[in-house]
């Protein structure tokens, strides 16, 4: 849930997504779901000569399992917020382990 919450804060920001088949898409992050499926608007292909059949894409839905990397704008990432959320999630997991033991 940590990454889901993080990506929800980046909606309407420009991102680049590299897929496992080496296709790189750039566009505006419109939405993301709990499976990290991504909906992009204003899509452009980084290597249009390699994928001419995709030149007409304007928006795309990308299944989360086919994503290799997501490049985010560095100015949009709140590192402190992400670190705090990570600490909180780790604290919850440690408490759950103590209760089970």
Contact map, one row per residue, 1 for C-alpha under 8 A:
11111000000000000000000000000000010000000000000000000000000000000000000000000000000000000000000000000
11111100000000000000000000000000000000000000000000000000000000000000000000000000000011001000000000000
11111110000000000000000000000000000000000000000000000000000000000000000000000000000000000000000000000
11111111000000000000000000000001111100000000000000000000000000000000000000000000000000000000000000000
11111111100000000000000000000000000000000000000000000000000000000000000000000000000000000000000000000
01111111110000000000000000000000000000000000000000000000000000000000000000000000010000000000000000000
00111111111000000000000000000001000000000000000000000000000000000000000000000000000000000000000000000
00011111111000000000000000000011000000000000000000000000000000000000000000000000000000000000000000000
00001111111000000000000000000000000000000000000000000000000000000000000000000000000000000000000000000
00000111111110000000000000001000000000000000000000000000000000000000000000010000000000000000000000000
00000011111110000000000000011111000000000000000000000000000000000000000000000000000000000000000000000
00000000011111000000000000011100000000000000000000000000000000000000000000000000000000000000000000000
00000000011111100000000000011000000000000000000000000000000000000000000010010000000000000000000000000
00000000000111110000000001111000000000000000000000000000000000000000000110000000000000000000000000000
00000000000011111000000001111000000000000000000000000000000000000000011110000000000000000000000000000
00000000000001111100000111100000000000000000000000000000000000000000011100000000000000000000000000000
00000000000000111110000111000000000000000000000000000000000000000011111000000000000000000000000000000
00000000000000011111011110000000000000000000000000000000000000000011110000000000000000000000000000000
00000000000000001111111100000000000000000000000000000000000000000111100000000000000000000000000000000
00000000000000000111111000000000000000000000000000000000000000000111000000000000000000000000000000000
00000000000000000011111000000000000000000000000000000000000000000000000000000000000000000000000000000
00000000000000000111111100000000000000000000000000000000000000000000000000000000000000000000000000000
00000000000000000111111110000000000000000000111000000000000000000000000000000000000000000000000000000
00000000000000011110011111000000000000000000111000000000000000000000000000000000000000000000000000000
00000000000000011100001111100000000000000011110000000000000000000000000000000000000000000000000000000
00000000000001111000000111110000000000000011110000000000000000000000000000000000000000000000000000000
00000000000001110000000011111000000000011111000000000000000000000000000000000000000000000000000000000
00000000001111100000000001111100000000011110000000000000000000000000000000000000000000000000000000000
00000000011111100000000000111111000001111000000000000000000000000000000000000000000000000000000000000
00000000001100000000000000011111000001111000000000000000000000000000000000000000000000000000000000000
00000001001000000000000000001111100001110000000000000000000000000000000000000000000000000000000000000
00010011001000000000000000001111111111100000000000000000000000000000000000000000000000000000000000000
00010000000000000000000000000011111111000000000000000000000000000000000000000000000000000000000000000
10010000000000000000000000000001111110000000000000000000000000000000000000000000000000000000000000000
00010000000000000000000000000001111110000000000000000000000000010000000000000000000000000000000000000
00010000000000000000000000000001111111000000000000000000000000110000000000000000000000000000000000000
00000000000000000000000000000001111111100000000000000000000011111000000000000000000000000000000000000
00000000000000000000000000001111100111110000000000000000000011110000000000000000000000000000000000000
00000000000000000000000000001111000011111000000000000000001111000000000000000000000000000000000000000
00000000000000000000000000111110000001111110000000000000001111000000000000000000000000000000000000000
00000000000000000000000000111100000000111110000000000000011100000000000000000000000000000000000000000
00000000000000000000000000110000000000011111000000000000011000000000000000000000000000000000000000000
00000000000000000000000011110000000000011111100000000000111100000000000000000000000000000000000000000
00000000000000000000000011100000000000000111110000000010110000000000000000000000000000000000000000000
00000000000000000000001111000000000000000011111100100110000000000000000000000000000000000000000000000
00000000000000000000001111000000000000000001111100000000000000000000000000000000000000000000000000000
00000000000000000000001100000000000000000000111111100000000000000000000000000000000000000000000000000
00000000000000000000000000000000000000000000111111110110000000000000000000000000000000000000000000000
00000000000000000000000000000000000000000000001111110000000000000000000000000000000000000000000000000
00000000000000000000000000000000000000000000001111110000000000000000000000000000000000000000000000000
00000000000000000000000000000000000000000000101111111110000000000000000000000000000000000000000000000
00000000000000000000000000000000000000000000000111111110000000000000000000000000000000000000000000000
00000000000000000000000000000000000000000000000000111111000000000000000000000000000000000000000000000
00000000000000000000000000000000000000000000100100111111100000000000000000000000000000000000000000000
00000000000000000000000000000000000000000001100100111111100000000000000000000000000000000000000000000
00000000000000000000000000000000000000000000000000001111110000000000000000000000000000000000000000000
00000000000000000000000000000000000000000011000000000111111100000000000000000000000000000000000000000
00000000000000000000000000000000000000001111000000000001111100000000000000000000000000000000000000000
00000000000000000000000000000000000000111110000000000000111110000000000000000000000000000000000000000
00000000000000000000000000000000000000111010000000000000111111000000000000000000000000000000000000000
00000000000000000000000000000000000011110000000000000000001111100000000000000000000000000000000000000
00000000000000000000000000000000000011110000000000000000000111110110000000000000000000000000000000000
00000000000000000000000000000000000111000000000000000000000011111110000000000000000000000000000000000
00000000000000000000000000000000001111000000000000000000000001111110000000000000000000000000000000000
00000000000000000000000000000000000010000000000000000000000000111110000000000000000000000000000000000
00000000000000000011000000000000000000000000000000000000000001111111000000000000000000000000000000000
00000000000000001111000000000000000000000000000000000000000001111111110000000000000000000000000000000
00000000000000001111000000000000000000000000000000000000000000000111110000000000000000000000000000000
00000000000000001110000000000000000000000000000000000000000000000011111000000000000000000000000000000
00000000000000111100000000000000000000000000000000000000000000000011111100000000000000000000000000000
00000000000000111000000000000000000000000000000000000000000000000000111110000000000000000000000000000
00000000000001110000000000000000000000000000000000000000000000000000011111011000000000000000000000000
00000000000011100000000000000000000000000000000000000000000000000000001111111000000000000000000000000
00000000000000000000000000000000000000000000000000000000000000000000000111111000000000000000000000000
00000000000000000000000000000000000000000000000000000000000000000000000011111100000000000000000000000
00000000010010000000000000000000000000000000000000000000000000000000000111111100000000000000000000000
00000000000000000000000000000000000000000000000000000000000000000000000111111110000000000000000000000
00000000000000000000000000000000000000000000000000000000000000000000000000111111110000000000000000000
00000000000000000000000000000000000000000000000000000000000000000000000000001111111000000000000000000
00000000000000000000000000000000000000000000000000000000000000000000000000000111111100000000000000000
00000000000000000000000000000000000000000000000000000000000000000000000000000111111110000000000000000
00000100000000000000000000000000000000000000000000000000000000000000000000000111111111000000000000000
00000000000000000000000000000000000000000000000000000000000000000000000000000011111111100000000000000
00000000000000000000000000000000000000000000000000000000000000000000000000000001111111110000000000000
01000000000000000000000000000000000000000000000000000000000000000000000000000000111111111000000000000
01000000000000000000000000000000000000000000000000000000000000000000000000000000011111111100000000000
00000000000000000000000000000000000000000000000000000000000000000000000000000000001111111110000000000
00000000000000000000000000000000000000000000000000000000000000000000000000000000000111111111000000000
01000000000000000000000000000000000000000000000000000000000000000000000000000000000011111111100000000
00000000000000000000000000000000000000000000000000000000000000000000000000000000000001111111110000000
00000000000000000000000000000000000000000000000000000000000000000000000000000000000000111111111000000
00000000000000000000000000000000000000000000000000000000000000000000000000000000000000011111111100000
00000000000000000000000000000000000000000000000000000000000000000000000000000000000000001111111110000
00000000000000000000000000000000000000000000000000000000000000000000000000000000000000000111111111000
00000000000000000000000000000000000000000000000000000000000000000000000000000000000000000011111111100
00000000000000000000000000000000000000000000000000000000000000000000000000000000000000000001111111110
00000000000000000000000000000000000000000000000000000000000000000000000000000000000000000000111111111
00000000000000000000000000000000000000000000000000000000000000000000000000000000000000000000011111111
00000000000000000000000000000000000000000000000000000000000000000000000000000000000000000000001111111
00000000000000000000000000000000000000000000000000000000000000000000000000000000000000000000000111111
00000000000000000000000000000000000000000000000000000000000000000000000000000000000000000000000011111
